[in-house]
């Protein structure tokens, strides 16, 4: 009997009886008005400047009192004039505070709320219990010219993977090019990132990546994001790994970084040590800009045979020597080095890391390179020694120190599995489909940073040889090629090629 009873319970689904509470419409309206008023007061507390339009509206209403149609027209003309002047003199703030907010409100009403219920049902994100349908709640929509950010409260029991698995169907439902699912500060909420228009299809000129102000090593403008805004990259206190197939635009990433840091190189706050194992083909146009420049040509430079591999090891060991000296000087003083003209940020740029980690034939040089590179990546960030490396193959057997790079950029990759190797497991499910980037879009990729789950899609500037020549001329250091006092041991310093 118990066995039969147990079988009967397993065959019948669990029935839930949810209590229904009838609330008067007046109470619902009062609660809604209270929430809106409370949200408005909280916003005024955080942004006191919003009192200006509020006072303007109040003043306009006072003018209307007793003036009839003429007063109304006068207020409207004044308001239109203020908006026109604002848009003309400060187009950036007008677009951000007015145009994008109006666009977000319009698309929330016209697109998302209109199609929300059928979209949740067809993607199986809605739940039906006792003939009652429960939908995830659409909280807000914020829009830019290219991206709609839709904030959603999930139903109890739903997790992020439930939404990432149906992201392509959500994109098709709301007529977007892509849909990416992002986390928020609240565990029960998420953000749907709908790409409506792609601003990254056209090449980005260098002027879009460079900033007219004084560069900040913690916020260098290097690329354009898919929402149309400038992407700023942190270069101080990190290491950067660039991974991409042949022709994906790894050179664009390196030159965009150097372009943004140009004024700091001119002022000798940043000093570039360049290692180009591909014979100097990629970075030779800037050789007069670099304090150290070594390239993998066995017939030139330091000698013949395999001497150039030993030279790569020597430069990396010199960087380790700088690191050790600064550790001794900063011990007990500070935990983060501040770059100056006398103690600059040492930017070690390696165009093809695999040539130093996997393809070196000199065993002694290979061991020295591996030891020096591991030390720099594990200890160099705090003392102002940053490594920027580019590689085609991110596998562990090719690049064993891959996980020591806190910042990673994945351009077009040849295999889908490589996305997880570069940006972390689950990055491709969250929208970083680097293996699907077309060859016609060099410089397009995803930036992943340790501690941030969602990678950011960007496109780096297209920098030509002519622009590189202008950069080298305009941002040439006063004594290019001469290391700062005390930077290098005397018997190991090498001058940059003229």
Secondary structure per residue as TSV (DSSP state, phi and psi in degrees):
chain	resnum	aa	ss	phi	psi
A	1	X	-	360.0	-44.1
A	2	X	H	-64.6	-37.7
A	3	X	H	-65.7	-41.5
A	4	X	H	-66.2	-40.7
A	5	X	H	-62.9	-40.9
A	6	X	H	-63.6	-39.4
A	7	X	H	-64.3	-39.4
A	8	X	H	-64.1	-38.5
A	9	X	H	-68.7	-34.3
A	10	X	H	-69.9	-30.8
A	11	X	H	-77.3	-29.2
A	12	X	S	-91.7	131.7
A	13	X	-	-69.3	156.0
A	14	X	-	-69.5	130.6
A	15	X	-	-104.0	125.0
A	16	X	-	-104.8	132.0
A	17	X	-	-109.3	102.7
A	18	X	-	-95.4	127.1
A	19	X	-	-66.6	139.4
A	20	X	-	-107.6	131.3
A	21	X	-	-117.0	124.8
A	22	X	-	-91.9	121.7
A	23	X	-	-113.8	131.3
A	24	X	-	-60.6	148.6
A	25	X	H	-62.2	-35.3
A	26	X	H	-62.4	-37.8
A	27	X	H	-68.0	-37.9
A	28	X	H	-63.9	-45.4
A	29	X	H	-64.6	-39.4
A	30	X	H	-64.7	-40.9
A	31	X	H	-65.6	-39.8
A	32	X	H	-64.1	-44.8
A	33	X	H	-63.7	-38.7
A	34	X	H	-63.5	-41.0
A	35	X	H	-64.5	-42.4
A	36	X	H	-66.1	-41.9
A	37	X	H	-65.7	-41.8
A	38	X	H	-62.8	-42.0
A	39	X	H	-64.4	-38.7
A	40	X	H	-65.2	-42.3
A	41	X	H	-64.7	-40.0
A	42	X	H	-63.9	-38.1
A	43	X	H	-67.1	-39.5
A	44	X	H	-64.4	-33.1
A	45	X	H	-67.4	-40.1
A	46	X	H	-77.7	-30.5
A	47	X	-	-128.9	83.9
A	48	X	G	-61.3	-24.1
A	49	X	G	-64.9	-17.4
A	50	X	G	-67.5	-13.9
A	51	X	H	-65.8	-23.7
A	52	X	H	-61.5	-52.9
A	53	X	H	-65.2	-30.9
A	54	X	H	-63.9	-46.0
A	55	X	H	-65.4	-33.6
A	56	X	H	-64.0	-41.8
A	57	X	H	-63.9	-42.8
A	58	X	H	-62.2	-42.6
A	59	X	H	-64.1	-39.0
A	60	X	H	-64.5	-40.0
A	61	X	H	-64.0	-35.9
A	62	X	H	-66.7	-36.3
A	63	X	H	-66.5	-34.4
A	64	X	H	-67.4	-25.1
A	65	X	T	-64.4	107.5
A	66	X	T	89.3	2.1
A	67	X	T	-109.2	-9.6
A	68	X	H	65.5	-140.8
A	69	X	H	-66.7	-36.9
A	70	X	H	-62.8	-40.8
A	71	X	H	-65.3	-38.8
A	72	X	H	-63.1	-45.5
A	73	X	H	-64.1	-38.2
A	74	X	H	-64.4	-43.4
A	75	X	H	-63.7	-41.4
A	76	X	H	-65.8	-38.9
A	77	X	H	-65.9	-42.3
A	78	X	H	-62.7	-43.7
A	79	X	H	-62.3	-43.1
A	80	X	H	-64.6	-38.3
A	81	X	H	-65.7	-41.3
A	82	X	H	-63.1	-44.2
A	83	X	H	-64.7	-40.7
A	84	X	H	-64.3	-43.1
A	85	X	H	-64.6	-41.3
A	86	X	H	-59.7	-47.0
A	87	X	H	-66.0	-33.0
A	88	X	H	-76.8	-43.6
A	89	X	H	-84.9	-35.8
A	90	X	-	-130.4	69.7
A	91	X	H	-63.8	-32.4
A	92	X	H	-64.1	-50.8
A	93	X	H	-67.6	-34.4
A	94	X	H	-63.6	-44.2
A	95	X	I	-62.8	-43.4
A	96	X	I	-70.8	-40.6
A	97	X	I	-93.8	-22.6
A	98	X	I	-116.5	-61.9
A	99	X	I	-61.7	-46.1
A	100	X	H	-69.2	-33.4
A	101	X	H	-68.0	-41.6
A	102	X	H	-64.8	-41.3
A	103	X	H	-63.2	-41.0
A	104	X	H	-63.0	-42.6
A	105	X	H	-63.6	-43.2
A	106	X	H	-65.7	-44.5
A	107	X	H	-70.9	-30.3
A	108	X	I	-62.3	-42.4
A	109	X	I	-77.6	-44.8
A	110	X	I	-81.4	-32.8
A	111	X	I	-108.2	-59.5
A	112	X	I	-80.5	-48.2
A	113	X	H	-68.3	-30.3
A	114	X	H	-67.8	-36.9
A	115	X	H	-107.5	8.6
A	116	X	H	-64.7	-48.4
A	117	X	H	-63.4	-49.9
A	118	X	H	-64.3	-32.5
A	119	X	H	-65.9	-42.5
A	120	X	H	-67.3	-34.6
A	121	X	H	-72.2	-47.6
A	122	X	H	-70.0	-22.1
A	123	X	T	-97.0	7.2
A	124	X	T	61.4	29.3
A	125	X	-	-94.5	-10.1
A	126	X	-	-90.5	153.6
A	127	X	E	-126.3	134.8
A	128	X	E	-114.3	124.3
A	129	X	E	-132.5	120.4
A	130	X	T	51.8	50.2
A	131	X	T	65.9	7.0
A	132	X	E	-102.8	132.2
A	133	X	E	-101.5	129.0
A	134	X	E	-115.7	128.0
A	135	X	-	-115.9	145.7
A	136	X	-	-57.3	143.5
A	137	X	E	-88.9	127.8
A	138	X	E	-82.8	112.4
A	139	X	E	-87.8	-51.9
A	140	X	E	-160.7	160.6
A	141	X	E	-131.1	123.0
A	142	X	E	-118.5	133.8
A	143	X	E	-127.1	148.3
A	144	X	-	-115.0	-167.8
A	145	X	S	-70.8	-18.5
A	146	X	S	-127.5	-18.5
A	147	X	E	-130.2	138.8
A	148	X	E	-108.5	124.7
A	149	X	E	-103.3	109.9
A	150	X	E	-107.0	119.0
A	151	X	E	-96.7	130.6
A	152	X	E	-131.4	141.7
A	153	X	E	-99.8	119.9
A	154	X	-	-72.9	158.4
A	155	X	-	-74.6	154.4
A	156	X	T	-57.1	132.0
A	157	X	T	97.4	-13.5
A	158	X	-	-85.8	148.8
A	159	X	-	-128.6	173.7
A	160	X	H	-60.7	-36.8
A	161	X	H	-63.7	-28.4
A	162	X	H	-62.6	-30.6
A	163	X	H	-90.1	-38.1
A	164	X	H	-63.9	-31.0
A	165	X	T	-69.5	-22.3
A	166	X	T	-113.0	13.4
A	167	X	H	-58.0	-43.4
A	168	X	H	-60.9	-36.0
A	169	X	H	-70.8	-34.8
A	170	X	H	-65.4	-39.6
A	171	X	H	-62.1	-42.1
A	172	X	H	-67.7	-37.7
A	173	X	H	-64.6	-42.7
A	174	X	T	-97.3	16.0
A	175	X	T	57.4	48.1
A	176	X	-	-114.3	157.0
A	177	X	S	-71.9	-40.0
A	178	X	E	-146.8	157.6
A	179	X	E	-134.3	124.1
A	180	X	E	-120.7	142.3
A	181	X	E	-102.7	127.5
A	182	X	E	-125.4	150.1
A	183	X	E	-82.7	162.8
A	184	X	-	-128.6	-177.3
A	185	X	S	-68.2	-25.9
A	186	X	S	-95.0	130.0
A	187	X	T	-65.4	-28.7
A	188	X	T	-88.3	-0.6
A	189	X	E	-117.2	159.1
A	190	X	E	-146.6	170.0
A	191	X	E	-123.9	125.8
A	192	X	E	-95.2	122.8
A	193	X	E	-105.3	98.5
A	194	X	E	-94.8	119.9
A	195	X	E	-87.0	104.6
A	196	X	-	-83.5	-46.5
A	197	X	S	-132.2	143.8
A	198	X	-	-101.3	108.7
A	199	X	T	-81.5	1.7
A	200	X	T	-98.4	7.9
A	201	X	S	-75.9	-27.0
A	202	X	S	-96.2	145.4
A	203	X	-	-58.6	145.2
A	204	X	B	-94.4	119.4
A	205	X	-	-70.1	155.1
A	206	X	H	-58.7	-30.5
A	207	X	H	-64.1	-23.2
A	208	X	H	-77.9	-22.9
A	209	X	H	-91.3	-29.1
A	210	X	S	-81.5	153.0
A	211	X	-	-116.0	141.6
A	212	X	S	-76.0	-19.8
A	213	X	S	-84.6	-172.3
A	214	X	-	-73.9	124.4
A	215	X	-	-63.8	147.6
A	216	X	-	-119.2	124.0
A	217	X	T	-64.7	-14.6
A	218	X	T	-95.9	0.0
A	219	X	S	-159.3	68.2
A	220	X	E	-86.3	127.2
A	221	X	E	-76.2	108.9
A	222	X	E	-122.1	-16.4
A	223	X	E	-157.5	176.4
A	224	X	E	-112.1	133.6
A	225	X	E	-82.3	166.2
A	226	X	T	-74.0	-11.5
A	227	X	T	-89.4	8.2
A	228	X	S	89.8	-7.4
A	229	X	S	-90.3	168.3
A	230	X	E	-81.6	133.7
A	231	X	E	-92.7	130.7
A	232	X	E	-112.5	130.1
A	233	X	E	-109.7	137.1
A	234	X	-	-85.5	127.2
A	235	X	-	-112.9	-20.6
A	236	X	T	-89.5	128.9
A	237	X	T	77.5	28.6
A	238	X	-	-152.5	172.3
A	239	X	-	-125.8	149.2
A	240	X	E	-124.5	127.5
A	241	X	E	-114.0	128.4
A	242	X	E	-113.7	121.8
A	243	X	E	-123.0	131.5
A	244	X	-	-171.7	152.5
A	245	X	-	-71.0	172.1
A	246	X	T	-59.7	130.3
A	247	X	T	81.1	10.2
A	248	X	S	-83.7	-14.5
A	249	X	-	107.1	29.1
A	250	X	H	-63.0	-36.3
A	251	X	H	-63.4	-33.8
A	252	X	H	-62.7	-37.9
A	253	X	H	-64.9	-48.8
A	254	X	H	-63.0	-46.4
A	255	X	H	-71.7	-29.5
A	256	X	H	-65.9	-38.3
A	257	X	H	-66.0	-45.6
A	258	X	H	-65.8	-35.6
A	259	X	H	-62.7	-44.9
A	260	X	H	-68.1	-32.2
A	261	X	T	-90.6	6.8
A	262	X	H	-53.3	-50.5
A	263	X	H	-59.9	-32.1
A	264	X	H	-73.5	-32.2
A	265	X	H	-68.1	-40.2
A	266	X	H	-61.0	-40.9
A	267	X	T	-84.1	3.8
A	268	X	T	64.0	21.2
A	269	X	S	-78.0	-24.1
A	270	X	E	-122.4	134.9
A	271	X	E	-124.9	125.1
A	272	X	E	-99.3	125.7
A	273	X	E	-110.5	117.0
A	274	X	E	-111.0	130.5
A	275	X	E	-120.3	114.6
A	276	X	E	-121.6	88.1
A	277	X	T	-67.1	-8.1
A	278	X	T	-90.8	31.1
A	279	X	T	76.0	15.1
A	280	X	T	79.4	14.1
A	281	X	T	-65.0	-37.3
A	282	X	T	-88.5	-43.0
A	283	X	T	-107.5	-1.2
A	284	X	G	-59.2	-31.4
A	285	X	G	-58.5	-21.3
A	286	X	G	-106.4	20.8
A	287	X	G	-62.5	-31.7
A	288	X	G	-73.7	-6.0
A	289	X	G	-96.5	-19.8
A	290	X	-	-93.6	140.7
A	291	X	S	-72.6	-33.4
A	292	X	E	-133.0	134.5
A	293	X	E	-143.2	116.3
A	294	X	E	-128.6	132.8
A	295	X	E	-131.2	155.9
A	296	X	-	-86.7	67.9
A	297	X	-	-117.7	107.6
A	298	X	T	-68.2	-12.6
A	299	X	T	-98.6	-4.0
A	300	X	S	-132.7	171.5
A	301	X	T	81.3	-109.2
A	302	X	T	-84.2	-10.5
A	303	X	-	152.1	-150.5
A	304	X	S	-119.7	178.3
A	305	X	T	68.3	-131.1
A	306	X	T	-104.3	20.3
A	307	X	H	-62.6	-30.0
A	308	X	H	-67.1	-29.5
A	309	X	H	-66.8	-38.7
A	310	X	H	-65.9	-30.9
A	311	X	H	-67.9	-38.0
A	312	X	H	-58.5	-45.9
A	313	X	H	-61.6	-38.6
A	314	X	H	-65.6	-41.1
A	315	X	H	-64.7	-43.5
A	316	X	H	-64.4	-38.4
A	317	X	H	-67.3	-33.6
A	318	X	H	-63.4	-39.5
A	319	X	H	-63.4	-38.4
A	320	X	H	-63.6	-37.9
A	321	X	H	-62.7	-41.5
A	322	X	H	-62.4	-42.1
A	323	X	H	-61.0	-45.4
A	324	X	H	-63.3	-42.7
A	325	X	H	-63.3	-42.3
A	326	X	H	-69.1	-34.4
A	327	X	H	-60.7	-41.0
A	328	X	H	-66.5	-38.0
A	329	X	H	-74.3	-32.5
A	330	X	H	-94.7	-8.0
A	331	X	T	-61.3	123.1
A	332	X	T	80.9	-2.1
A	333	X	T	-104.6	-53.7
A	334	X	-	-154.7	160.9
A	335	X	S	-101.7	-2.1
A	336	X	S	-141.8	124.6
A	337	X	-	-71.6	137.6
A	338	X	-	-104.6	115.0
A	339	X	-	-63.9	138.2
A	340	X	-	-136.2	177.5
A	341	X	S	-67.0	-28.8
A	342	X	S	-89.0	-27.3
A	343	X	S	-128.2	76.7
A	344	X	-	-76.5	167.2
A	345	X	E	-71.5	122.8
A	346	X	E	-87.7	113.1
A	347	X	E	-103.1	104.1
A	348	X	E	-91.3	109.7
A	349	X	E	-104.2	123.5
A	350	X	E	-120.9	116.8
A	351	X	S	-73.8	-35.0
A	352	X	-	-137.9	95.8
A	353	X	T	-64.3	-32.7
A	354	X	H	-61.2	-29.1
A	355	X	H	-68.1	-18.1
A	356	X	H	-101.0	-22.3
A	357	X	H	-105.2	-30.4
A	358	X	T	-123.2	-26.4
A	359	X	S	-107.2	7.1
A	360	X	-	-74.8	130.1
A	361	X	-	-94.4	-21.6
A	362	X	-	-79.8	112.3
A	363	X	H	-63.9	-42.2
A	364	X	H	-63.5	-44.4
A	365	X	H	-64.9	-36.7
A	366	X	H	-63.8	-42.1
A	367	X	H	-65.3	-42.0
A	368	X	H	-64.6	-41.9
A	369	X	H	-63.5	-45.7
A	370	X	H	-62.0	-42.3
A	371	X	H	-66.7	-46.5
A	372	X	H	-65.9	-42.0
A	373	X	H	-65.2	-39.8
A	374	X	H	-63.9	-40.7
A	375	X	H	-65.4	-43.5
A	376	X	H	-63.4	-43.0
A	377	X	H	-71.7	-27.8
A	378	X	H	-92.3	-22.8
A	379	X	H	-130.6	-9.1
A	380	X	S	-81.1	-18.3
A	381	X	T	-61.9	-46.7
A	382	X	T	-68.5	-24.1
A	383	X	T	-104.6	15.1
A	384	X	T	80.1	35.7
A	385	X	E	-123.0	104.9
A	386	X	E	-109.4	135.2
A	387	X	E	-106.9	127.7
A	388	X	E	-116.4	111.8
A	389	X	E	-122.7	144.5
A	390	X	E	-119.1	143.8
A	391	X	E	-153.6	154.5
A	392	X	S	-94.4	-38.2
A	393	X	-	-111.6	114.7
A	394	X	-	-89.7	8.8
A	395	X	-	-66.6	153.9
A	396	X	T	-61.8	-37.0
A	397	X	T	-68.8	-19.0
A	398	X	T	-92.9	-42.2
A	399	X	-	-134.2	90.0
A	400	X	T	-71.5	-19.7
A	401	X	T	-97.2	21.3
A	402	X	G	-57.5	-39.6
A	403	X	G	-74.9	-5.5
A	404	X	G	-88.5	2.9
A	405	X	-	-97.9	109.0
A	406	X	S	-67.7	-29.1
A	407	X	E	-113.3	127.3
A	408	X	E	-131.0	139.5
A	409	X	E	-121.4	120.5
A	410	X	E	-107.2	112.8
A	411	X	-	-89.2	-154.2
A	412	X	S	-64.9	126.6
A	413	X	-	-113.4	153.7
A	414	X	S	-81.4	-23.3
A	415	X	S	-133.0	147.3
A	416	X	T	-66.3	-32.5
A	417	X	H	-66.1	-23.9
A	418	X	H	-69.0	-21.7
A	419	X	H	-62.1	-45.2
A	420	X	H	-67.1	-31.9
A	421	X	H	-66.8	-32.7
A	422	X	H	-90.3	-52.4
A	423	X	H	-98.6	-5.3
A	424	X	-	103.9	154.6
A	425	X	T	-63.5	137.0
A	426	X	T	90.4	-8.5
A	427	X	T	-64.6	-37.1
A	428	X	T	-68.9	-36.8
A	429	X	T	-65.3	-26.7
A	430	X	T	-87.4	8.4
A	431	X	T	116.0	-6.8
A	432	X	-	-84.3	75.1
A	433	X	-	-92.1	74.0
A	434	X	G	-67.0	-26.8
A	435	X	G	-72.3	-11.3
A	436	X	G	-104.3	4.5
A	437	X	-	-69.8	125.1
A	438	X	-	-70.7	155.1
A	439	X	T	-65.6	-18.2
A	440	X	T	-78.0	-1.0
A	441	X	-	-121.9	63.8
A	442	X	T	-66.4	143.8
A	443	X	T	91.3	-6.6
A	444	X	E	-88.8	132.8
A	445	X	E	-167.3	-172.9
A	446	X	E	-122.0	134.8
A	447	X	E	-103.2	123.4
A	448	X	E	-117.3	137.0
A	449	X	E	-125.9	135.6
A	450	X	T	-55.8	133.2
A	451	X	T	94.0	-11.9
A	452	X	-	-116.4	118.5
A	453	X	S	-69.6	-37.1
A	454	X	S	-97.4	123.1
A	455	X	-	-72.2	156.6
A	456	X	E	-110.5	130.2
A	457	X	E	-86.1	128.5
A	458	X	E	-141.4	171.2
A	459	X	E	-135.2	128.0
A	460	X	E	-84.8	158.9
A	461	X	B	-69.4	149.4
A	462	X	-	-91.0	108.8
A	463	X	-	-110.9	120.2
A	464	X	-	-89.2	172.3
A	465	X	H	-62.4	-35.4
A	466	X	H	-64.3	-40.5
A	467	X	H	-69.7	-35.2
A	468	X	H	-63.1	-41.5
A	469	X	H	-61.4	-40.0
A	470	X	H	-67.5	-38.1
A	471	X	H	-61.5	-47.6
A	472	X	H	-61.4	-36.2
A	473	X	H	-74.9	-46.7
A	474	X	H	-71.7	-34.1
A	475	X	T	-111.0	27.2
A	476	X	-	-68.4	128.9
A	477	X	-	-62.8	157.4
A	478	X	T	-62.0	-35.9
A	479	X	T	-131.6	65.6
A	480	X	T	-59.6	135.8
A	481	X	T	94.2	-10.0
A	482	X	-	-101.6	115.7
A	483	X	-	-61.9	153.6
A	484	X	-	-65.3	158.6
A	485	X	T	-59.9	128.5
A	486	X	T	83.1	0.2
A	487	X	S	-72.3	-41.2
A	488	X	S	-126.8	149.9
A	489	X	-	-60.7	141.2
A	490	X	T	-60.7	-36.3
A	491	X	T	-83.3	1.1
A	492	X	T	-122.5	-3.7
A	493	X	-	-72.4	141.3
A	494	X	-	-130.3	139.2
A	495	X	-	-84.9	151.2
A	496	X	-	-70.4	149.4
A	497	X	-	-65.9	140.8
A	498	X	-	-72.6	360.0
